[in-house]
Amino acid sequence: MPTQFQIESIGLAKTCFPQKFGTPRQAGLAKGCLGKIIFQNQNDITSMLDGLKDFSHIWLVWWFDQNTNKVLKSKVHPPMLDGEKKGLFATRSPHRPNPIGLSVVRLLECTKDYLLVDGIDLVDQTPILDIKPYLPHTDSIKDATATWPLDKNQNRLSVEITSSLEEKIKHFENDIRKEYNHSLNLKEAISNILSLDPRPVVYKEKPYKDDYKIAFYNFDIQFVVENNTAIVKDLLLR
Ligand SMILES: C[S@@+](CC[C@H](N)C(=O)[O-])C[C@H]1O[C@@H](n2cnc3c(N)ncnc32)[C@H](O)[C@@H]1O
């Protein structure tokens, strides 16, 4: 009989990704993707956080609460392997026996009510189970290897954002500054997430749509992909 445990979330992540589509496939891939970890009724939170701001990066341990799969598959298609299947435990698939996510993010601000982080791969309202400091002396393993094509810059798209969108970008930057109390270069952030090529792998060769929409902060990025370039058509307030 498997041992059972009871787990309660310590908070919720408010993030720039209202939906799964467009959320980076791994943390730290796109700068400018902000999230706030907001604590829920956590006694002694100020004491628990004491010392955390001494670390530039933290681990978030979280729950894939938006999984919709009904059955668990033992083999999955990692996006970077062009259709090849691998065992679930060799991947970072959200669909696991215990759907627990693990993300390293940059810690920008640590207050008694929330943590502000950058480089997030969680959708909005994801439950947070735990927070740990990233320890460079042990978590960064210099001789670690993987034979899969995991290069951060592999298969990146070029991104074009026309100067006619500058006004809108300034406007949304202002909204984000108010919401997160933090300034960011939004044009760069949009470019970062589109360069990751958010399209589902199966549709890259044979598109099922002419244009795509990613929900980002309080607006939608409308874009098309032509010759390995993502071209932003419009930014639309949601
Ligand atoms: C491949 S997983 C990797 C997550 C984590 N870095 C890990 O390795 O455990 C990242 C994807 O999870 C999905 N995701 C993010 N938040 C989620 C949530 N709350 N529930 C279900 N899926 C989520 C998004 O589609 C995102 O692109």
PDBQT file of the ligand as one rigid body, heavy atoms in Angstrom, charges set to zero:
ROOT
HETATM    1  C1  LIG A 301       6.826  21.315 -18.340  1.00  0.00    +0.000 C 
HETATM    2  S1  LIG A 301       6.179  22.004 -16.898  1.00  0.00    +0.000 S 
HETATM    3  C2  LIG A 301       7.662  22.231 -15.937  1.00  0.00    +0.000 C 
HETATM    4  C3  LIG A 301       7.316  22.763 -14.574  1.00  0.00    +0.000 C 
HETATM    5  C4  LIG A 301       8.461  22.793 -13.580  1.00  0.00    +0.000 C 
HETATM    6  N1  LIG A 301       9.503  23.698 -13.967  1.00  0.00    +0.000 N 
HETATM    7  C5  LIG A 301       8.994  21.400 -13.364  1.00  0.00    +0.000 C 
HETATM    8  O1  LIG A 301       9.997  21.072 -13.970  1.00  0.00    +0.000 OA
HETATM    9  O2  LIG A 301       8.396  20.675 -12.574  1.00  0.00    +0.000 OA
HETATM   10  C6  LIG A 301       5.788  23.668 -17.334  1.00  0.00    +0.000 C 
HETATM   11  C7  LIG A 301       4.407  23.771 -17.931  1.00  0.00    +0.000 C 
HETATM   12  O3  LIG A 301       3.449  23.466 -16.933  1.00  0.00    +0.000 OA
HETATM   13  C8  LIG A 301       2.216  24.057 -17.258  1.00  0.00    +0.000 C 
HETATM   14  N2  LIG A 301       1.643  24.620 -16.015  1.00  0.00    +0.000 N 
HETATM   15  C9  LIG A 301       2.041  25.713 -15.359  1.00  0.00    +0.000 A 
HETATM   16  N3  LIG A 301       1.291  25.889 -14.256  1.00  0.00    +0.000 NA
HETATM   17  C10 LIG A 301       0.404  24.855 -14.227  1.00  0.00    +0.000 A 
HETATM   18  C11 LIG A 301      -0.622  24.467 -13.325  1.00  0.00    +0.000 A 
HETATM   19  N4  LIG A 301      -0.920  25.167 -12.242  1.00  0.00    +0.000 N 
HETATM   20  N5  LIG A 301      -1.326  23.350 -13.624  1.00  0.00    +0.000 NA
HETATM   21  C12 LIG A 301      -1.049  22.603 -14.729  1.00  0.00    +0.000 A 
HETATM   22  N6  LIG A 301      -0.090  22.930 -15.613  1.00  0.00    +0.000 NA
HETATM   23  C13 LIG A 301       0.635  24.040 -15.362  1.00  0.00    +0.000 A 
HETATM   24  C14 LIG A 301       2.501  25.153 -18.281  1.00  0.00    +0.000 C 
HETATM   25  O4  LIG A 301       1.937  24.715 -19.519  1.00  0.00    +0.000 OA
HETATM   26  C15 LIG A 301       4.036  25.171 -18.371  1.00  0.00    +0.000 C 
HETATM   27  O5  LIG A 301       4.479  25.417 -19.690  1.00  0.00    +0.000 OA
ENDROOT
TORSDOF 0
